[in-house]
Amino acid sequence: MDVLENMELLAVNPYQQGIEYLTEGKLEEAIACCNFALERQPYWPDGYKTLGLAYQKQGNFEQALIAYTNALEIKPDFAEVYGNLGSLYAEHKLWQDAVQAYDVALRLNPDLVGLYRNLAQLLIMFGKYEDAISYCQQAIAKQPDSFKAYYLLGNALSGLEKWSAAETAYQRGAELNPQCDRIHVDLGNMLAQQGNWQPAITAYQTAIKINPKNELAYHKLGNSWFRLQEPEKAISVYKKAMEINPLTPWSHLPLGRSLLEVGKVQEAIAICFRAVELNPNSYWAHENLGDALSRNRRFSEAIPIYLQALQKVPEDKPGVSNSLYRQLGYAIREQSQADVDQASQWLSEMINHPPDHNWQNLGLSQPNPEPYLQLGEMLAKNYQFEGAIAFHKLACECQPKNAEILEKYQNICQQYQEFEEKISTLQLATQKDSTSPKPYTELGNLLSEHNRLDEAASYHRTALKLRGWDVSEQRNYRFTRDWFSSNIPTWENNLHHLAGIPDFQALEVGSFQGMSACWLLDYILTHPTAKITCIDPYFQPEFNSNIAQTNAGDRVIKIVGYSQNILNSLAADYYDLIYIDGCHLATVAFRDALLSWRLLKVGGMAIFDDYNVSEEDNDEQEAKRGINLFLEKVKDWVDIIDEGYQLFLVKTGDGFQPGELEMLLSEISGPNQAYY
């Protein structure tokens, strides 16, 4: 026996003791034993590997790295050490280093099954789903009963929107490990992304049954009920999540909104205040609180909250900002009783002598006019002229001799005057000719912009009756915006022959308050077996009540979600009529058209809204560009039957070769839909 062999033998006992300590979690003792063993045998790679693992479990990155490096200097092809290095790097978010270490380990020893899973998990984080799928499949080939490999495979397939294959992988993983609650949560997330809310709810409930303390599952279940506009059910589930973790930041947000929707205003205010404490940088938390305070007519408290919310909205969410400006304008108008002088005087007092931290945190100061001008201009763009004028007056007070600011103030006053004159002109028009629907519709939309929603709904009700939609008044529909009724004559002309057909299937992309769906149910989908599927990521509260008034609610399939996710999951060659009124971005309009094509029967009709809407400042906003690109692809398989503000066509053939449609869709890069 040579010297090295003898030294290694002397080191075995303390080394084995070190492994036992490591297994028991006695890290200091394990480190001491490994160091003692390595003093006797300093060229022993296994000793350094175990020492590195003990340091790693202790959270000592530097010492673990030194130990693993020493092991590799002695044994450069030590695959297990490279695997441990990968885990060490991953724990410290050194992702690229981790990927490289795992890759080397697997090249040295392809039988380290756990590393395939670890590497797949990292690749999923980077969005490299195809590579992740490959590693998951290799792990499964080597270890067919690896539930984690199937779980990660489901995640990777879901990332590629290969929904059916992902669901199969998740279900196989759940079979292999029936007690894994997280796999059911992720399955629920995938189903929710497609708008398959009821199966998603079942998945979340299964996760909760497995682990009644799974806060995330309760939160996701609450989100499902929230998106389905079932606030009472959402409230119950969110409260359960908060029992498990009272400091959970996210359940407070939708809980406050849900309480507000069921009229529990005081409780909503308390929850919303707590949500702001837990989510101080969330615009949604502030918006909810502002809305709750406004609902309670505590406008003086709501105004600084709305102002804080506006400071937190990302630049890529202009629709959110516009909504907040309308809510802010309404609060200012109510606080000042529509008195502009009173509004500016009150705002000046609050800003110069802030009564609480909500005003102090705004960062507004009298010497600087710019914030006031910006607020005023955006309020004016959203027709909130009382607040716009008040903030411009504050800007004038900052620099009374600044001619440019004075001119801006005068321009805003002029806009307000013109707005009021337009309302007066439209009101006069309704009196002069009470049979013309157009001024009623314009007046309703204008008042809606001003947040005078009850007045707007009244004018729209009259306009719809004048357009011949008599049952709209009888059924007491409530619409505060109307972009549809001017199209009724065209719809009557092109759709009348479809009325009363048994088993007729309609699909609508973009439903808002349900006006077009209600009209179809009243005049076209009149057979008891005719149905309509409505897709929208954010159905307005009026949608449910309006559909209920049709007495045909059981024939309406409501799917909450983005069309790019939902349309992929619907049956091909199923729909007789498809109406696309979603996002106006050209890329999204093109994508919606392509996704809808396979769903439409040959002989079925498609309607595209906003076909002749022009956006001079940004042609990418024109739906027409996307629709025309689609028409170029299908020109030999459609008959255009009407081309105006809307485009009507009939599908005469399938058109695309196998795989061609999928290839076109894969080439489209565009944002998720946003209906604002």
N, C-alpha and C positions, 0 to 999 in steps of 0.2 A: 504494500500500500504506500503510494507516494505521499508527500507532505500535504498537497492540496486536498487529496481525498481524506486524509486524516483530519484536516481542519474542518472540512465540510461535515464529517461525521460528528465532530465535537459541537458543531453549530446546530445540528438537527433538533435536539431537545428544546432549546430556547426558542427556536423558530416555530416548532409545532405548538409550543405554549403560546407564542405570539398569535398564531392563527386562531387558537381557541379564544384568546382574549378579544380578537377582532370580531369573531362570531358573536361574542357576548356583548359587544359594544363597549368594551373596556379599552378605549383607544390609547390612553397614556401608557397602560401596561403593555399593550401590543407593540407600541413604538419602542418602548424600552427593551422588550425581548428581541425585536428585530435588530435594533442597534447592537445589542450584546452579541447576537449571532453573527452580524456582519463584522464585528471587531475580530472574531475568530476566523471568519471566512470572508474577506473583503471583495472577493471576485465571484460572488454568488448572485446571479441575476434574479432568482426566485425570491431571495431575501429582500432585494431592493423593490421588487414588484409588490410584495406584501407591505413593506414599509410605506411605499407610495400610496397604496390603497388606504392604509391607516391615516396618513396625513390628509388624504382626500376626504375621507369621512369626517375628519376633524375640521375641515374647511380651510386647511392650510395649503393654499395653492402653490406657493413658492417651494415649500419643502417637498410636496408631492411631485412637482415637476422635476426637482433635482433628483429624487429617488428614481423616477421612471427613466430619466436621462441616463443615470448611472447604469440601470439595468440594460438599456439599449447599447451603451458603449461596450458592455461585456458580451451581449448577445444581440447583434443588430437585427436579427430576423425573429425577434420575440413578438409574435403576433398579438398575444394577450395583452402585452404592455401597450402596444399601439392602440388596442381597444380601450384600455383604461385611460390612456391619454385623450382619446376622443371624448370619453365621458367627462373627464376633467375640464377640457376646453368648453364642452357644451354647458357644463354647470356654471361656467363663468362667462357665458354668452360670446365666446370666441368661436363663432359658428364656422367660419371657413377653415380654421385650424382643426376643428372637430371633424369636419367632413374629410379633410385630407388624412387625418390619423385613422379614421374608420376605414377609409379606402385602402390604405397601406395594410392595415390589419387583415382585411378580407383577401387581398392579393397574396398575402403570406399564408393565410389559413382560411380557405373558403368554407370551412365547416363551423365557424363561429356564428351560429344562427342568430344570436341576439344582436349582433352588430348589423345585420341586414335591417333589422327593425329600427335600431337606433339611427342608422343612416337614412332610412326612409322617412323617419319622423323629422329629421332636419331638412330634408329635401322638400317635404310638404310645407315647412315653414317658409322656404324660399320660393314656393310656387312652382317647383320643378316636379310636377305631378307625374309625368311620364316616367322619369327616372325613379321616382319613389315607387311607382307601381311595379317596375322591374325588380327592385330590391324586395318588395313584399312578396312577389311571386316566387323569387328564389328562396326566401325564408320559408314559404309554405311548402315548396317542393322538398326542402330538407326536413321540415317539421310540420307535417300536415295538420297537427292538432294545436297549432299556435294561434290562440284567439287574438293575441295582440297584432299578429301579422294581418289577420283578416280585418281587424278594427282599423289599422292604418291603411290597408288597401281600400276600405270604404271611404276613408277621408280623402285619399288621393283621387279616387274615381269621382267623388263628389266635387272635388276641385275642378275637374274637367267636365262637370255637368253630365256625367254618364250615370244618370240617376238609377236606372234599373240594375246595372251591374253593382253600383255602390250599395243599393239596398240589399242585394243578395249577399255581398261581403259582410255587411253589418249583421245580417240575420245569422250567417254562419258563425261569426264571432260570438254572437249571443248564445248560440247553441253550445259552443265549446266552453263558454264561461257564463252560465246563467246568472251568476251573482255580480256581474259587472254592470253597474248602473250607468257609467259614463257612455258606454256604447249605445245605450238607448237614448241618452241625451243627444248624442251626435246624430243618431238616426232621425230623431225628432227635428233637429236643426235642418237636416237635409230635406225632409218632407215639408217643413215650414217654408224653406226657400222656394219650393215649387208651388206653394200655396195649397198644399194638401194638409189642411189644418186639422181635420179630424184624425187622420192617422198619426199626425205629429203629436196631437194631444194624447193619444193612446200610448205613444212611445214615452212621453214625459211621465205619464201616470205609471207606466211600468217601472221606470227608473225610480220613482218615488216609492213604489211598493218594495223594491229591492233595498232601497236606502232612504228611509223616511227623514233622514237628516240632510238630504241633498238639496241644499239651498238653490243651486243653479237650476235644478230640474223644476223646482217650484217657480222660480223666476221665469224660466222659458215657458212653462205652462201658463203662467199669468199673461205673458206676452201674447200667447196664442189667443186666449180669450179676449185680450185687449184689441188685437187686430180684427177679431171677429165681431167687435163691438158688443161684447157681452160683459159690461162693466161690473155687474154684481158678482159674476163668477171670477173675474179678474181680481177684484178686491179681496175675495176670500183667499185666493192663492198667494197674492202678494203679501198679505198679512202673515201667512204661514212662513214665507221666506224670511220675513223680518223677525219672526219669533226665533228662528234658527240663528239669524245673524242680525241683531238690531242695527249694526253699523253698515249693512249692505247698502252701497251707494245707489244702485240702479233700480231696485224695486220701488224706492220712494217716488221716483219720477212718474212712472205710469200709474202708480197708486193714487197720487194726488189728482191726476187728470181723470181717473176713473171715478173717484169720489165726487168730483165736480160734475161729471156727466149724470150722476144719479141724484144730484141736488143736495149732497151732504157738504154744504159749502164751508161750514166752520171746521169740520174735520179735515176737509181738503186743504184749508189754509194752514192748519197745524202741520200736516204732512208735507206741504210744499215748502214751508219755512225750513223744516228739517232736511228736505231734499237739497235746498240751497246750501245749507251748512255742510252737507256731505259731498255736494258737487258744486263747489264755488265757481268753477269755470264752465259750467254747463249752461248754455243759453236756454235749453229746454226747461231746466229747473226754474230759471228766472221767469220764463214765459208762463209756465204753469202757475207760479205764485202770483204774477201780475194778473192773470185771468181770474184766479180765485178771489183776489182782492177787489178787482173790478166787479165781479159778480156780486160781491157783498157791498158794492158801492163805496168802497174805501179807495177812492180814486187818488187821493193825495199820497197814499202809500204805494199804489200800483205804478204811478208814473216813474219814480226813480228805479223801480224794479225793471220796468220795460226798457228804460235807458241803459241799465246795466246789461240786460239781455242783448241789446243791439251791439254793445261793445264786444260781445263774445261770439257773435255769429261769424262763421268762416266766410271768406269772400266767395266761395263757390256755392253758396246757398242764398242766392238773391231772393228766392221765393219766401224763405223764412224771414228775411229782413223786411220784405214788403208787408208781410202779414203783421209783423211786430209794429211797423210804422202805423198801420191802420188801427191796431189796438191802442197804441200810444195816443194817436190822434183822437180816438173816441174817448179815452180817459181824460185827456186835456179838455175836450169839449164839454164833457159832463161835469168836470171839476169846476170849470169857469162858467157853466151854464151858457155856453156858446158866446160869451162876451170876450172878444179878443183883448181888449185893454185889461180886463180883469185877469185873463190868462197870463199875459206878459208880466203884469205886476206880481202875481203870485209866484211865477217861476223865478223872477228876479229875487224875491224874498227868500225862496227856498235855496237858491244857489249861493247867494251872498251870506246867508245866515242858516246854514244847513242844520235842520233840527235833529238829524240822526246820522248814523254811519252810512245809510243807504244813499243819502245825498252827498256825503263827504267822499264816498268812494268813486264818484263819477268823474272826478278830475276836471270839472268845469270851473272856470274862473272868469271873473268879469273883464280883465284886460284883454283876453284873447277872443276875437269874434269868430274864428274859423269853425270851432265845433258847433256854434249856434247856426252858422250859415249852412253847414253840412246837414244838420238835423232839419233845418227849415226847408231846404231844397228837397230832401227825401220825403218829408211829410207832404209837401206840395205835389210831388210826383204821384203820391198815393191818395190825392184828393183830400188830405187832412189839413185844410187851409187855416183853421183857427190856430192849431199848433204851429203851423209853418209861419204865420204872421207873428205869433208871439215870440218865436225864437229869432226871427229877423229883427224884431224890435230890440231884443237883447243885444244882438250884434251891433245895432245902431248906437245903443247906449255905451258900448265899449269904445267906439270911435265915432262920435257924433259928427265929425267934420269929414268923414270918409265918403266921398261922392259915389264911389263904386258900390259900397254897402247900401247907401241910401237908394241907389237905383235898383238894386236887387230887392230891397224891401218894397219899393213901389211896384216892381214887376209882380211880386207875389200877391200884393193887394189887388192888382189888376186881374190876375188869374182867378182870384177868389170871386171878384165881381163878375167875371165872365162865366164862372161856374154857376153862380147863383142865377145869373141871367138865363143860362141854358136850361136850368131846372124850371124857371118861370116860363120860358118859351115852350118847353115841352108840356108843362101843365096846361098852358093856354091852348096848345095844339089838341090836347085830349078833350078840352071843352068845346073847341070849334068843330072838331070832327070826332065824335065819340065812337065812330064805327071803324076807325083805322087802328090796327094793332101796333104799328111801328112806333109811334111816340110813347105808348105805354111800355113797350119793351125797352126802348132807349132810356126812358125815365127810371124804370126798375133797375137796369144795370148801373146807371149813374148813381142812384141812391145807394146801391149795394157797395159801390166803390167808397162811398162816404160812410159806410158801416151803418146805414139806416135800413136794417134788414127787414123789419116788419113792413115798413112802407114799400120797400122794393118788392116783397112777396105779394102784396096787395095789387100793385100795378101789373106784375107778371100774370097773376091770376086773371085779371081782366083781359090782358093781351091774348092769352091762350084761348079764352072763350071767343074773342073776336076772330081768331083764326079758325074757328069751327071746332075746336076741341072742347065741346060742351061738357063732357064728363069730367074734365079737369076741375071744374068748379064744384060739381056735384060730389066729387071724391075728396075735395079739399086738399089737393096737392099743395105742397109748399116748396116753391123754388125761389131762391134769392138771386140767382143769375140765370140768364137765358142766352145761350149761343146756338140753340137748336131750332126754335119755333119758326124762324124765317125759312127753314128748309122743308117745312111740312108740305107745301104744295108739290115740291119736287118728289118727296117721298110718296105722297099719295099717287102721283102720276106713274112712278116706277115700281111701286110695291103693291098696288091694289090687287093685282092678280094672284098675290101670294096669301091673301087673307083666308083664314079658316082651313088651311091645309092640315090634315092630321099628322102628328109626329114631326112637325116642322121644327127644326133646330136652328136657333139664332145664337150668334156670339157677338158680344160687344166688348171692345177694348177701350177702356176709359169711360166711366159711368157717372162720376161726380155725384150729383143729387138725384140721378135716375130719370131725367126728363125724357130722353129718347127711349129708354127701356119701358117707361110707362106708356108712351104713345104706341109703341109696338104691341104691347099687351092689350091696349084698348082697341086697336084697329087692325092689326095684322095677325098676331099670335092669339087668335080668338078661339081656336079649337082647344078642347080640354086637354089634349095630349101635346100641344105645342109648348116648347120651352125656350128659355133664353138663359145663356150663361154670361154673367157680367164679371169682367176683370178690372180691378183698380187697386193700386197700392194703398190708397187712402180714400175709401168711400166717405162721403160727407154724412154727417148725422141724419140729414133729411132723407137719405136714400132708403133706409129701412122703413121709415114711416110712410114715405110715398109708395113704395112697393106694396106695403101692407094694405094701403087704400085701394089698390087695383083689384083686390079680392082674388089675386092670382099669384100670391106670394109663394105658393107651393110649386109653382112652375118656373121659379127663378133660382138659378144656381149662382150663388155669389162666391167668387174666389178672390181673396185678398192677396195681392202680390204684384210683382212686376211682370209685364207681359213676356219679357225675354225668358223668364223662368217658367211661367205658366204654360205658354203656348207649346213649348217643347213636350209637355206632359199630356196634352190632349189627343184624342183619337183622330186619326187621319180620315179624310173623306167622310166627314160626319156632319158638317154644318151646311145648311141651305142658304144662310145669310150671315155675312160677317161685316160688322161695322167697326172701323178703326178710327178712333178719336182719342189717340193717346198723346205721346210727346211729339212736339213739332220739329225736333231736330231731324235733319235730313237723314243722318245715319240710323237713327232709331226708327224713323218712318220706313226706311228701306228694310230694316231688320224685321219689323212687325209685319210688313207685307210678305216677306219671304217665309216667315214662320207660319203665317196664316194660310199661305197658298196650299200647303199639304193638307190642311184641315178642311178646306172648302171642297164640296162635292163638284164634280163636273156637272155643269148646268146651274151651279149655285151662283149667288150674286155677292159681290163685295162692294162696300161703300167706303171711300176714303174722305175724311173731313179735311177742311182747310186746304184744299187742293190749290185754290187760287189766292191764298193769302201771301202777300208780299212783305218781306222784311228787308227794307232797303239797307239798313245798317249792318245786317249779318245774314248773308244768304244761307249759311249753314242752319239757320233757324227755320228755313223754309221746308215744310213737309213735301212740297211739290218736287223738289230736287230728288229726294229719296224715292218718291212714288214714281217719278219718270224713269229713274234708274231701274226700278223694278219692272216697269212696263217694257223697257228695252229687252229684259230677259224673257218676258212671257208674251211678247207681242203677237206671236203666231197662235196663241192658245187662249185669247180673250176677245170678247166683243165689248167695246166701250159703248154704253147706251146713253150716257149723259155726262157731259163735261161742263162744269160750272164752278161754283164755290166748292161743291163736292164732286167727286168722281165716282160714277157707277159703272161697274163692269160685270160681265158674266164669264165664268170660266168655261171654256169649250174643250179643253184637253189638259192632260197632266203635265206635259211639257218637258220637265227636267229628266235627264238620264239618271240612273241609280248613282247616288253619291254626289251628284252635281250640286244639289241644293245644300247639302251639308258642307261642301267645300266653300260655297259662296258665303255661308253663315260664318264659317271659321275665319274668313278673311275680313269680316266686318269688325272694326274696333270702334266702340262707341260707349257712352256712359250708360249707367242704369237709368231707367226712365224716371222722370220727375214731372208730375202733373201740376206744375205751377210755373 
